[in-house]
Amino acid sequence: MNPVHKDSIEKVIDSLSQNLVWAWNYYHFLEGLHEEAQESNKQVERFPCIISCLWSAVFEALFVKLNHFTDRTKNVHSFFYLFKLIRRYLPESKELQSKISEHENKLHKAADPIIEKIENWRNQAVAHLTPASIDEQFHEENKMHLDEIKIYLKLYCGILNTYSDEILNRIGDTVSGSLAQKKEIKSLFDSLRAKYPLMFESLVENAIDFMKVSLRELRSSPKYSVIHFCS
C-alpha cells in the first residue's frame, strides 16, 4: 500500500469517526432528556411543543448518522466503502480480508433486524416522506429502545477501531466527548428550576407523558407528532 492509498483509507476512517462522534452526542442528548423526564411523577398535558420539536430534530439527526455506516450508495463514506478500499489496497492481508467478511455479515440488514429498522427509519421516515411514515403499523414494527441503539453504536466503534488500529496504528475515542451531555442537560434543568421554578416545572412536568413514550421507545407516532401538539 502506497502513501496515496493509505491517505484514502485514512480519510474514510476520519469521516466515519466524526460521524460516530455526532451519533454518540445525539444518543446521549436523548438519554439525558429521558432521564430528566423520569425524575418527575406529575403528568399534565401542557406545553409539549418544545420537547416535541427537540426530540424530533435529534431523533431524525441520529438516524441519519446511524444509516451512514451501512449506506451502500456508490462512493459515499460508509463501512462498505472502507471495506472496498481495504480489499483493493491491501489484498495481501488475509487477516484483514477475514475481518471484513465477518463485519460485512454483521452489518447486513437481512441478518440483523435492528440494522433493518435503522435503515427503515432513515429511508422511509427521515430522508423521504413515504406513506409508511404515517402508518401506525410501520411505527409498531420499527419500534426501538435507547439500549438497542447503544449496542449498535458500540458495535460501530469496535469495527472502526479494528481497521484504524491495524492500518493507521491508532485507536480513536468517539464516546467520552459526549458523556458530559447528560450532566450538562441536568445542570441546565437545575439552573432553570432555580431561576424560573414555576415556568420550568410547567414545561417539564407537562411533557412527561410524551417523553416516556417517545424517548424510551425511540419512535415517532402520529399520536405524538409535533403537528398534533402544536395545532
RASULGI-V880156 format. One record per helix or strand. SS is the DSSP state (H for helix, E for strand). FROM is the first residue (numbers start at 0). TO is the last residue. If there is no record, write none. Layout:
ss->SS from->FROM to->TO
ss->SS from->FROM to->TO
This chain:
ss->H from->2 to->37
ss->H from->48 to->67
ss->H from->78 to->88
ss->H from->93 to->106
ss->H from->108 to->110
ss->H from->112 to->125
ss->H from->130 to->133
ss->H from->135 to->140
ss->H from->145 to->167
ss->H from->175 to->177
ss->H from->179 to->194
ss->H from->196 to->204
ss->H from->207 to->216
ss->H from->221 to->223
ss->H from->225 to->229
